[in-house]
Amino acid sequence: MVGLLRIFSCITLVWISLIPALAQTAPSKPKSPGEIAAADRLVLTKRDNCKREARALKLTYFQRRSYLKECLKR
């Protein structure tokens, strides 16, 4: 009876440890270099626009940094 309990507990522990590995989704297809470059350009232009807005508002350094974080989230 004790041996059966040990086997059952070992099997249960193995299944519990495998759940996160089995729950992961398959990685998405890699993007083409053109798509990556386009997304990069979009992010850079957005960041530049946010920096210009922060300078125009004449914010202090820390205010400017927090403004940039909020602006990039939008």
PDB file of N, CA, C and O in Angstrom:
ATOM      1  N   MET A   1       0.825  -1.191   0.000  1.00  0.00           N
ATOM      2  CA  MET A   1       0.000   0.000   0.000  1.00  0.00           C
ATOM      3  C   MET A   1       0.874   1.261   0.000  1.00  0.00           C
ATOM      4  O   MET A   1       0.571   2.229  -0.697  1.00  0.00           O
ATOM      5  N   VAL A   2       1.970   1.243   0.794  1.00  0.00           N
ATOM      6  CA  VAL A   2       2.847   2.401   0.852  1.00  0.00           C
ATOM      7  C   VAL A   2       3.549   2.595  -0.493  1.00  0.00           C
ATOM      8  O   VAL A   2       3.748   3.729  -0.928  1.00  0.00           O
ATOM      9  N   GLY A   3       3.918   1.510  -1.145  1.00  0.00           N
ATOM     10  CA  GLY A   3       4.573   1.586  -2.450  1.00  0.00           C
ATOM     11  C   GLY A   3       3.654   2.193  -3.503  1.00  0.00           C
ATOM     12  O   GLY A   3       4.087   2.981  -4.344  1.00  0.00           O
ATOM     13  N   LEU A   4       2.376   1.814  -3.444  1.00  0.00           N
ATOM     14  CA  LEU A   4       1.400   2.361  -4.383  1.00  0.00           C
ATOM     15  C   LEU A   4       1.216   3.858  -4.164  1.00  0.00           C
ATOM     16  O   LEU A   4       1.076   4.611  -5.127  1.00  0.00           O
ATOM     17  N   LEU A   5       1.216   4.290  -2.919  1.00  0.00           N
ATOM     18  CA  LEU A   5       1.089   5.706  -2.591  1.00  0.00           C
ATOM     19  C   LEU A   5       2.301   6.485  -3.088  1.00  0.00           C
ATOM     20  O   LEU A   5       2.158   7.606  -3.575  1.00  0.00           O
ATOM     21  N   ARG A   6       3.477   5.909  -2.971  1.00  0.00           N
ATOM     22  CA  ARG A   6       4.693   6.572  -3.462  1.00  0.00           C
ATOM     23  C   ARG A   6       4.655   6.728  -4.982  1.00  0.00           C
ATOM     24  O   ARG A   6       4.993   7.786  -5.512  1.00  0.00           O
ATOM     25  N   ILE A   7       4.250   5.687  -5.664  1.00  0.00           N
ATOM     26  CA  ILE A   7       4.165   5.739  -7.121  1.00  0.00           C
ATOM     27  C   ILE A   7       3.149   6.798  -7.548  1.00  0.00           C
ATOM     28  O   ILE A   7       3.421   7.597  -8.444  1.00  0.00           O
ATOM     29  N   PHE A   8       1.998   6.803  -6.915  1.00  0.00           N
ATOM     30  CA  PHE A   8       0.965   7.781  -7.247  1.00  0.00           C
ATOM     31  C   PHE A   8       1.446   9.199  -6.985  1.00  0.00           C
ATOM     32  O   PHE A   8       1.186  10.091  -7.793  1.00  0.00           O
ATOM     33  N   SER A   9       2.138   9.428  -5.882  1.00  0.00           N
ATOM     34  CA  SER A   9       2.618  10.776  -5.573  1.00  0.00           C
ATOM     35  C   SER A   9       3.711  11.204  -6.547  1.00  0.00           C
ATOM     36  O   SER A   9       3.779  12.375  -6.919  1.00  0.00           O
ATOM     37  N   CYS A  10       4.567  10.269  -6.965  1.00  0.00           N
ATOM     38  CA  CYS A  10       5.602  10.602  -7.960  1.00  0.00           C
ATOM     39  C   CYS A  10       4.976  10.971  -9.298  1.00  0.00           C
ATOM     40  O   CYS A  10       5.392  11.940  -9.934  1.00  0.00           O
ATOM     41  N   ILE A  11       3.989  10.212  -9.723  1.00  0.00           N
ATOM     42  CA  ILE A  11       3.315  10.504 -10.982  1.00  0.00           C
ATOM     43  C   ILE A  11       2.621  11.863 -10.906  1.00  0.00           C
ATOM     44  O   ILE A  11       2.660  12.635 -11.864  1.00  0.00           O
ATOM     45  N   THR A  12       1.994  12.153  -9.780  1.00  0.00           N
ATOM     46  CA  THR A  12       1.325  13.436  -9.600  1.00  0.00           C
ATOM     47  C   THR A  12       2.325  14.581  -9.662  1.00  0.00           C
ATOM     48  O   THR A  12       2.057  15.594 -10.307  1.00  0.00           O
ATOM     49  N   LEU A  13       3.453  14.443  -9.015  1.00  0.00           N
ATOM     50  CA  LEU A  13       4.474  15.495  -9.041  1.00  0.00           C
ATOM     51  C   LEU A  13       5.023  15.713 -10.447  1.00  0.00           C
ATOM     52  O   LEU A  13       5.281  16.850 -10.843  1.00  0.00           O
ATOM     53  N   VAL A  14       5.201  14.647 -11.192  1.00  0.00           N
ATOM     54  CA  VAL A  14       5.685  14.779 -12.570  1.00  0.00           C
ATOM     55  C   VAL A  14       4.667  15.538 -13.415  1.00  0.00           C
ATOM     56  O   VAL A  14       5.043  16.425 -14.181  1.00  0.00           O
ATOM     57  N   TRP A  15       3.391  15.204 -13.286  1.00  0.00           N
ATOM     58  CA  TRP A  15       2.364  15.899 -14.055  1.00  0.00           C
ATOM     59  C   TRP A  15       2.274  17.363 -13.666  1.00  0.00           C
ATOM     60  O   TRP A  15       2.108  18.223 -14.531  1.00  0.00           O
ATOM     61  N   ILE A  16       2.381  17.657 -12.382  1.00  0.00           N
ATOM     62  CA  ILE A  16       2.319  19.056 -11.937  1.00  0.00           C
ATOM     63  C   ILE A  16       3.505  19.834 -12.495  1.00  0.00           C
ATOM     64  O   ILE A  16       3.355  20.998 -12.869  1.00  0.00           O
ATOM     65  N   SER A  17       4.663  19.221 -12.556  1.00  0.00           N
ATOM     66  CA  SER A  17       5.831  19.923 -13.074  1.00  0.00           C
ATOM     67  C   SER A  17       5.768  20.076 -14.589  1.00  0.00           C
ATOM     68  O   SER A  17       6.388  20.993 -15.128  1.00  0.00           O
ATOM     69  N   LEU A  18       5.046  19.217 -15.292  1.00  0.00           N
ATOM     70  CA  LEU A  18       4.936  19.303 -16.744  1.00  0.00           C
ATOM     71  C   LEU A  18       3.868  20.285 -17.215  1.00  0.00           C
ATOM     72  O   LEU A  18       3.899  20.705 -18.372  1.00  0.00           O
ATOM     73  N   ILE A  19       2.942  20.657 -16.369  1.00  0.00           N
ATOM     74  CA  ILE A  19       1.841  21.536 -16.778  1.00  0.00           C
ATOM     75  C   ILE A  19       2.355  22.860 -17.365  1.00  0.00           C
ATOM     76  O   ILE A  19       1.893  23.238 -18.442  1.00  0.00           O
ATOM     77  N   PRO A  20       3.281  23.586 -16.724  1.00  0.00           N
ATOM     78  CA  PRO A  20       3.739  24.840 -17.340  1.00  0.00           C
ATOM     79  C   PRO A  20       4.430  24.635 -18.686  1.00  0.00           C
ATOM     80  O   PRO A  20       4.289  25.466 -19.584  1.00  0.00           O
ATOM     81  N   ALA A  21       5.164  23.553 -18.834  1.00  0.00           N
ATOM     82  CA  ALA A  21       5.857  23.303 -20.097  1.00  0.00           C
ATOM     83  C   ALA A  21       4.851  22.986 -21.206  1.00  0.00           C
ATOM     84  O   ALA A  21       5.039  23.404 -22.348  1.00  0.00           O
ATOM     85  N   LEU A  22       3.814  22.272 -20.886  1.00  0.00           N
ATOM     86  CA  LEU A  22       2.817  21.921 -21.887  1.00  0.00           C
ATOM     87  C   LEU A  22       1.873  23.075 -22.189  1.00  0.00           C
ATOM     88  O   LEU A  22       1.270  23.107 -23.261  1.00  0.00           O
ATOM     89  N   ALA A  23       1.731  24.019 -21.270  1.00  0.00           N
ATOM     90  CA  ALA A  23       0.803  25.127 -21.440  1.00  0.00           C
ATOM     91  C   ALA A  23       1.371  26.237 -22.319  1.00  0.00           C
ATOM     92  O   ALA A  23       0.619  27.103 -22.766  1.00  0.00           O
ATOM     93  N   GLN A  24       2.664  26.233 -22.576  1.00  0.00           N
ATOM     94  CA  GLN A  24       3.257  27.284 -23.392  1.00  0.00           C
ATOM     95  C   GLN A  24       2.795  27.153 -24.830  1.00  0.00           C
ATOM     96  O   GLN A  24       2.679  26.053 -25.371  1.00  0.00           O
ATOM     97  N   THR A  25       2.533  28.305 -25.435  1.00  0.00           N
ATOM     98  CA  THR A  25       2.104  28.295 -26.818  1.00  0.00           C
ATOM     99  C   THR A  25       3.320  28.190 -27.733  1.00  0.00           C
ATOM    100  O   THR A  25       4.444  28.487 -27.328  1.00  0.00           O
ATOM    101  N   ALA A  26       3.088  27.776 -28.933  1.00  0.00           N
ATOM    102  CA  ALA A  26       4.162  27.661 -29.903  1.00  0.00           C
ATOM    103  C   ALA A  26       4.631  29.064 -30.290  1.00  0.00           C
ATOM    104  O   ALA A  26       3.813  29.980 -30.378  1.00  0.00           O
ATOM    105  N   PRO A  27       5.908  29.244 -30.516  1.00  0.00           N
ATOM    106  CA  PRO A  27       6.389  30.570 -30.902  1.00  0.00           C
ATOM    107  C   PRO A  27       5.802  30.981 -32.244  1.00  0.00           C
ATOM    108  O   PRO A  27       5.621  30.156 -33.140  1.00  0.00           O
ATOM    109  N   SER A  28       5.510  32.265 -32.364  1.00  0.00           N
ATOM    110  CA  SER A  28       4.944  32.754 -33.615  1.00  0.00           C
ATOM    111  C   SER A  28       6.009  32.738 -34.702  1.00  0.00           C
ATOM    112  O   SER A  28       7.207  32.661 -34.429  1.00  0.00           O
ATOM    113  N   LYS A  29       5.539  32.812 -35.938  1.00  0.00           N
ATOM    114  CA  LYS A  29       6.466  32.783 -37.061  1.00  0.00           C
ATOM    115  C   LYS A  29       7.380  33.993 -37.000  1.00  0.00           C
ATOM    116  O   LYS A  29       6.929  35.084 -36.649  1.00  0.00           O
ATOM    117  N   PRO A  30       8.639  33.829 -37.330  1.00  0.00           N
ATOM    118  CA  PRO A  30       9.544  34.975 -37.329  1.00  0.00           C
ATOM    119  C   PRO A  30       9.120  35.980 -38.392  1.00  0.00           C
ATOM    120  O   PRO A  30       8.683  35.605 -39.480  1.00  0.00           O
ATOM    121  N   LYS A  31       9.256  37.248 -38.065  1.00  0.00           N
ATOM    122  CA  LYS A  31       8.900  38.304 -38.995  1.00  0.00           C
ATOM    123  C   LYS A  31       9.991  38.447 -40.046  1.00  0.00           C
ATOM    124  O   LYS A  31      11.150  38.098 -39.823  1.00  0.00           O
ATOM    125  N   SER A  32       9.594  38.958 -41.166  1.00  0.00           N
ATOM    126  CA  SER A  32      10.583  39.201 -42.212  1.00  0.00           C
ATOM    127  C   SER A  32      11.386  40.444 -41.846  1.00  0.00           C
ATOM    128  O   SER A  32      10.915  41.267 -41.060  1.00  0.00           O
ATOM    129  N   PRO A  33      12.572  40.596 -42.389  1.00  0.00           N
ATOM    130  CA  PRO A  33      13.387  41.780 -42.088  1.00  0.00           C
ATOM    131  C   PRO A  33      12.678  43.085 -42.442  1.00  0.00           C
ATOM    132  O   PRO A  33      12.876  44.098 -41.770  1.00  0.00           O
ATOM    133  N   GLY A  34      11.864  43.069 -43.479  1.00  0.00           N
ATOM    134  CA  GLY A  34      11.132  44.274 -43.861  1.00  0.00           C
ATOM    135  C   GLY A  34      10.118  44.677 -42.807  1.00  0.00           C
ATOM    136  O   GLY A  34       9.970  45.861 -42.504  1.00  0.00           O
ATOM    137  N   GLU A  35       9.412  43.691 -42.240  1.00  0.00           N
ATOM    138  CA  GLU A  35       8.425  43.982 -41.196  1.00  0.00           C
ATOM    139  C   GLU A  35       9.106  44.500 -39.938  1.00  0.00           C
ATOM    140  O   GLU A  35       8.599  45.410 -39.282  1.00  0.00           O
ATOM    141  N   ILE A  36      10.245  43.926 -39.604  1.00  0.00           N
ATOM    142  CA  ILE A  36      10.985  44.368 -38.420  1.00  0.00           C
ATOM    143  C   ILE A  36      11.457  45.798 -38.607  1.00  0.00           C
ATOM    144  O   ILE A  36      11.352  46.610 -37.687  1.00  0.00           O
ATOM    145  N   ALA A  37      11.978  46.119 -39.793  1.00  0.00           N
ATOM    146  CA  ALA A  37      12.465  47.471 -40.068  1.00  0.00           C
ATOM    147  C   ALA A  37      11.323  48.477 -40.032  1.00  0.00           C
ATOM    148  O   ALA A  37      11.491  49.584 -39.521  1.00  0.00           O
ATOM    149  N   ALA A  38      10.166  48.106 -40.569  1.00  0.00           N
ATOM    150  CA  ALA A  38       9.016  49.013 -40.563  1.00  0.00           C
ATOM    151  C   ALA A  38       8.544  49.283 -39.139  1.00  0.00           C
ATOM    152  O   ALA A  38       8.232  50.422 -38.793  1.00  0.00           O
ATOM    153  N   ALA A  39       8.490  48.247 -38.319  1.00  0.00           N
ATOM    154  CA  ALA A  39       8.071  48.425 -36.931  1.00  0.00           C
ATOM    155  C   ALA A  39       9.078  49.282 -36.169  1.00  0.00           C
ATOM    156  O   ALA A  39       8.698  50.097 -35.329  1.00  0.00           O
ATOM    157  N   ASP A  40      10.364  49.094 -36.467  1.00  0.00           N
ATOM    158  CA  ASP A  40      11.412  49.883 -35.817  1.00  0.00           C
ATOM    159  C   ASP A  40      11.293  51.354 -36.190  1.00  0.00           C
ATOM    160  O   ASP A  40      11.418  52.227 -35.332  1.00  0.00           O
ATOM    161  N   ARG A  41      11.053  51.630 -37.466  1.00  0.00           N
ATOM    162  CA  ARG A  41      10.889  53.023 -37.904  1.00  0.00           C
ATOM    163  C   ARG A  41       9.692  53.668 -37.233  1.00  0.00           C
ATOM    164  O   ARG A  41       9.746  54.835 -36.847  1.00  0.00           O
ATOM    165  N   LEU A  42       8.610  52.912 -37.093  1.00  0.00           N
ATOM    166  CA  LEU A  42       7.410  53.431 -36.454  1.00  0.00           C
ATOM    167  C   LEU A  42       7.687  53.817 -35.002  1.00  0.00           C
ATOM    168  O   LEU A  42       7.269  54.881 -34.545  1.00  0.00           O
ATOM    169  N   VAL A  43       8.387  52.956 -34.290  1.00  0.00           N
ATOM    170  CA  VAL A  43       8.713  53.225 -32.885  1.00  0.00           C
ATOM    171  C   VAL A  43       9.639  54.437 -32.770  1.00  0.00           C
ATOM    172  O   VAL A  43       9.460  55.276 -31.887  1.00  0.00           O
ATOM    173  N   LEU A  44      10.624  54.528 -33.658  1.00  0.00           N
ATOM    174  CA  LEU A  44      11.558  55.654 -33.601  1.00  0.00           C
ATOM    175  C   LEU A  44      10.868  56.982 -33.889  1.00  0.00           C
ATOM    176  O   LEU A  44      11.144  57.980 -33.223  1.00  0.00           O
ATOM    177  N   THR A  45       9.979  57.004 -34.867  1.00  0.00           N
ATOM    178  CA  THR A  45       9.277  58.259 -35.158  1.00  0.00           C
ATOM    179  C   THR A  45       8.357  58.642 -34.012  1.00  0.00           C
ATOM    180  O   THR A  45       8.235  59.821 -33.682  1.00  0.00           O
ATOM    181  N   LYS A  46       7.711  57.664 -33.406  1.00  0.00           N
ATOM    182  CA  LYS A  46       6.832  57.949 -32.268  1.00  0.00           C
ATOM    183  C   LYS A  46       7.649  58.501 -31.101  1.00  0.00           C
ATOM    184  O   LYS A  46       7.229  59.454 -30.445  1.00  0.00           O
ATOM    185  N   ARG A  47       8.809  57.908 -30.843  1.00  0.00           N
ATOM    186  CA  ARG A  47       9.662  58.376 -29.756  1.00  0.00           C
ATOM    187  C   ARG A  47      10.163  59.796 -30.017  1.00  0.00           C
ATOM    188  O   ARG A  47      10.203  60.623 -29.105  1.00  0.00           O
ATOM    189  N   ASP A  48      10.544  60.073 -31.260  1.00  0.00           N
ATOM    190  CA  ASP A  48      10.995  61.421 -31.601  1.00  0.00           C
ATOM    191  C   ASP A  48       9.883  62.445 -31.418  1.00  0.00           C
ATOM    192  O   ASP A  48      10.119  63.541 -30.911  1.00  0.00           O
ATOM    193  N   ASN A  49       8.675  62.088 -31.828  1.00  0.00           N
ATOM    194  CA  ASN A  49       7.543  63.000 -31.647  1.00  0.00           C
ATOM    195  C   ASN A  49       7.275  63.263 -30.173  1.00  0.00           C
ATOM    196  O   ASN A  49       7.005  64.399 -29.782  1.00  0.00           O
ATOM    197  N   CYS A  50       7.349  62.228 -29.359  1.00  0.00           N
ATOM    198  CA  CYS A  50       7.123  62.397 -27.920  1.00  0.00           C
ATOM    199  C   CYS A  50       8.220  63.266 -27.298  1.00  0.00           C
ATOM    200  O   CYS A  50       7.939  64.086 -26.424  1.00  0.00           O
ATOM    201  N   LYS A  51       9.465  63.089 -27.745  1.00  0.00           N
ATOM    202  CA  LYS A  51      10.560  63.910 -27.226  1.00  0.00           C
ATOM    203  C   LYS A  51      10.346  65.375 -27.579  1.00  0.00           C
ATOM    204  O   LYS A  51      10.561  66.256 -26.746  1.00  0.00           O
ATOM    205  N   ARG A  52       9.921  65.640 -28.824  1.00  0.00           N
ATOM    206  CA  ARG A  52       9.667  67.022 -29.239  1.00  0.00           C
ATOM    207  C   ARG A  52       8.558  67.645 -28.397  1.00  0.00           C
ATOM    208  O   ARG A  52       8.665  68.799 -27.982  1.00  0.00           O
ATOM    209  N   GLU A  53       7.492  66.881 -28.144  1.00  0.00           N
ATOM    210  CA  GLU A  53       6.391  67.386 -27.320  1.00  0.00           C
ATOM    211  C   GLU A  53       6.878  67.700 -25.905  1.00  0.00           C
ATOM    212  O   GLU A  53       6.498  68.720 -25.331  1.00  0.00           O
ATOM    213  N   ALA A  54       7.709  66.834 -25.347  1.00  0.00           N
ATOM    214  CA  ALA A  54       8.215  67.041 -23.981  1.00  0.00           C
ATOM    215  C   ALA A  54       9.095  68.287 -23.924  1.00  0.00           C
ATOM    216  O   ALA A  54       9.026  69.055 -22.964  1.00  0.00           O
ATOM    217  N   ARG A  55       9.922  68.490 -24.950  1.00  0.00           N
ATOM    218  CA  ARG A  55      10.763  69.701 -24.980  1.00  0.00           C
ATOM    219  C   ARG A  55       9.921  70.947 -25.136  1.00  0.00           C
ATOM    220  O   ARG A  55      10.213  71.979 -24.532  1.00  0.00           O
ATOM    221  N   ALA A  56       8.876  70.860 -25.944  1.00  0.00           N
ATOM    222  CA  ALA A  56       8.008  72.016 -26.160  1.00  0.00           C
ATOM    223  C   ALA A  56       7.284  72.404 -24.874  1.00  0.00           C
ATOM    224  O   ALA A  56       6.980  73.578 -24.657  1.00  0.00           O
ATOM    225  N   LEU A  57       7.010  71.427 -24.030  1.00  0.00           N
ATOM    226  CA  LEU A  57       6.353  71.717 -22.753  1.00  0.00           C
ATOM    227  C   LEU A  57       7.332  72.243 -21.703  1.00  0.00           C
ATOM    228  O   LEU A  57       6.921  72.690 -20.632  1.00  0.00           O
ATOM    229  N   LYS A  58       8.633  72.187 -22.016  1.00  0.00           N
ATOM    230  CA  LYS A  58       9.700  72.663 -21.117  1.00  0.00           C
ATOM    231  C   LYS A  58       9.613  72.004 -19.742  1.00  0.00           C
ATOM    232  O   LYS A  58       9.589  72.672 -18.708  1.00  0.00           O
ATOM    233  N   LEU A  59       9.566  70.676 -19.766  1.00  0.00           N
ATOM    234  CA  LEU A  59       9.495  69.909 -18.530  1.00  0.00           C
ATOM    235  C   LEU A  59      10.894  69.690 -17.974  1.00  0.00           C
ATOM    236  O   LEU A  59      11.883  69.761 -18.702  1.00  0.00           O
ATOM    237  N   THR A  60      10.963  69.421 -16.669  1.00  0.00           N
ATOM    238  CA  THR A  60      12.248  69.071 -16.071  1.00  0.00           C
ATOM    239  C   THR A  60      12.621  67.667 -16.520  1.00  0.00           C
ATOM    240  O   THR A  60      11.821  66.971 -17.144  1.00  0.00           O
ATOM    241  N   TYR A  61      13.839  67.260 -16.199  1.00  0.00           N
ATOM    242  CA  TYR A  61      14.356  65.966 -16.664  1.00  0.00           C
ATOM    243  C   TYR A  61      13.443  64.815 -16.241  1.00  0.00           C
ATOM    244  O   TYR A  61      13.060  63.989 -17.070  1.00  0.00           O
ATOM    245  N   PHE A  62      13.094  64.759 -14.959  1.00  0.00           N
ATOM    246  CA  PHE A  62      12.288  63.637 -14.468  1.00  0.00           C
ATOM    247  C   PHE A  62      10.864  63.714 -14.994  1.00  0.00           C
ATOM    248  O   PHE A  62      10.259  62.683 -15.288  1.00  0.00           O
ATOM    249  N   GLN A  63      10.327  64.901 -15.116  1.00  0.00           N
ATOM    250  CA  GLN A  63       8.994  65.047 -15.685  1.00  0.00           C
ATOM    251  C   GLN A  63       8.997  64.631 -17.157  1.00  0.00           C
ATOM    252  O   GLN A  63       8.048  64.013 -17.638  1.00  0.00           O
ATOM    253  N   ARG A  64      10.073  64.975 -17.861  1.00  0.00           N
ATOM    254  CA  ARG A  64      10.190  64.624 -19.269  1.00  0.00           C
ATOM    255  C   ARG A  64      10.257  63.101 -19.446  1.00  0.00           C
ATOM    256  O   ARG A  64       9.634  62.543 -20.349  1.00  0.00           O
ATOM    257  N   ARG A  65      11.016  62.449 -18.578  1.00  0.00           N
ATOM    258  CA  ARG A  65      11.120  60.985 -18.662  1.00  0.00           C
ATOM    259  C   ARG A  65       9.783  60.314 -18.406  1.00  0.00           C
ATOM    260  O   ARG A  65       9.414  59.381 -19.119  1.00  0.00           O
ATOM    261  N   SER A  66       9.051  60.775 -17.397  1.00  0.00           N
ATOM    262  CA  SER A  66       7.742  60.165 -17.120  1.00  0.00           C
ATOM    263  C   SER A  66       6.762  60.499 -18.251  1.00  0.00           C
ATOM    264  O   SER A  66       5.913  59.678 -18.598  1.00  0.00           O
ATOM    265  N   TYR A  67       6.876  61.692 -18.820  1.00  0.00           N
ATOM    266  CA  TYR A  67       6.013  62.052 -19.954  1.00  0.00           C
ATOM    267  C   TYR A  67       6.302  61.134 -21.148  1.00  0.00           C
ATOM    268  O   TYR A  67       5.377  60.688 -21.826  1.00  0.00           O
ATOM    269  N   LEU A  68       7.583  60.852 -21.402  1.00  0.00           N
ATOM    270  CA  LEU A  68       7.937  59.968 -22.510  1.00  0.00           C
ATOM    271  C   LEU A  68       7.357  58.564 -22.305  1.00  0.00           C
ATOM    272  O   LEU A  68       6.837  57.959 -23.242  1.00  0.00           O
ATOM    273  N   LYS A  69       7.449  58.059 -21.093  1.00  0.00           N
ATOM    274  CA  LYS A  69       6.901  56.726 -20.813  1.00  0.00           C
ATOM    275  C   LYS A  69       5.403  56.683 -21.089  1.00  0.00           C
ATOM    276  O   LYS A  69       4.902  55.747 -21.711  1.00  0.00           O
ATOM    277  N   GLU A  70       4.697  57.707 -20.619  1.00  0.00           N
ATOM    278  CA  GLU A  70       3.244  57.754 -20.821  1.00  0.00           C
ATOM    279  C   GLU A  70       2.908  57.966 -22.288  1.00  0.00           C
ATOM    280  O   GLU A  70       1.961  57.369 -22.800  1.00  0.00           O
ATOM    281  N   CYS A  71       3.665  58.799 -22.957  1.00  0.00           N
ATOM    282  CA  CYS A  71       3.411  59.082 -24.371  1.00  0.00           C
ATOM    283  C   CYS A  71       3.636  57.837 -25.210  1.00  0.00           C
ATOM    284  O   CYS A  71       2.868  57.589 -26.140  1.00  0.00           O
ATOM    285  N   LEU A  72       4.652  57.050 -24.921  1.00  0.00           N
ATOM    286  CA  LEU A  72       4.936  55.853 -25.700  1.00  0.00           C
ATOM    287  C   LEU A  72       3.888  54.756 -25.460  1.00  0.00           C
ATOM    288  O   LEU A  72       3.693  53.891 -26.315  1.00  0.00           O
ATOM    289  N   LYS A  73       3.234  54.787 -24.336  1.00  0.00           N
ATOM    290  CA  LYS A  73       2.181  53.794 -24.062  1.00  0.00           C
ATOM    291  C   LYS A  73       0.938  54.072 -24.900  1.00  0.00           C
ATOM    292  O   LYS A  73       0.182  53.155 -25.218  1.00  0.00           O
ATOM    293  N   ARG A  74       0.728  55.334 -25.256  1.00  0.00           N
ATOM    294  CA  ARG A  74      -0.465  55.691 -26.038  1.00  0.00           C
ATOM    295  C   ARG A  74      -0.355  55.233 -27.449  1.00  0.00           C
ATOM    296  O   ARG A  74      -1.270  55.451 -28.243  1.00  0.00           O
TER     297      ARG A  74
END
